[in-house]
Amino acid sequence: MNIFNEFQLGQEAINYIKFILNGGKTLSCCILKNCNLDYGKVKACLPTNFNDDVNIFDYNRKILSSSIINNIPTKTDSLLAQIIESYLEIGGGNICILEDAAANADAPCMMHIIEDSDTLIFGQEVYYILSNKGVMDNKKIEKTIHNAKSLWHFVCIFTSLTKGEIMSLKKDITEHELNLLAKNIVKMTIGAYAGNGYLIWQKD
């Protein structure tokens, strides 16, 4: 039994993605600078019990669900983790980068996350990298989604680097590297629908 629906969307969804990116961190800015979002298609991924208008993306125009208020993983988080895992399993230099809009690298509560080898820092900004190196299971991916997700902002890019470029990545990522990651985007996931679903942008 399918518990998710997908809906093909148009220019209004692309405009919403641009709106979210405009309110994001440096990676979001790099995406807007290096990626022409108009040359892509957008679909919505939602639970089958979602009954609202699929063209209303902004949480400010919706009643917030108890799951997002309490920062509880949703069913669509599990689906997104499967999509990410499938992309990483293709191999090569496939990686996903998640932008944490709410995190501050200097905050004491972030120390245990900052120390993780899959956490990247740009100034006080925090990013998470998912790749096929080491142990990468669905639970770890879902936990990373949970860490990166906030009420107003969620961005996950599906991109790639050469083996040498991946090896050269350090904990303190550079703006040049963020631009490179943005240029190589093939797909991107944006949080929407009050945390109950996602918009998935795919490059043409």
ABEGO torsion letter per residue (X at the ends): XBABBBBBBBAAAAAAAAAAAAABBAAAAAAAAABBAABBBBBBBBBAABABBAABABAAABBBBAAAAAGBBBAAAAAAAAAAAAAAAAEEABBBBBBBAABBAABAAAAAAAABAABBBBEABBBBBBBABEBBBAAAAAAAAAAABBAABBBBBBBBBBAAAAAABBABBBAAAAAAAAAABABBBBBBGGGABBBBBBBX
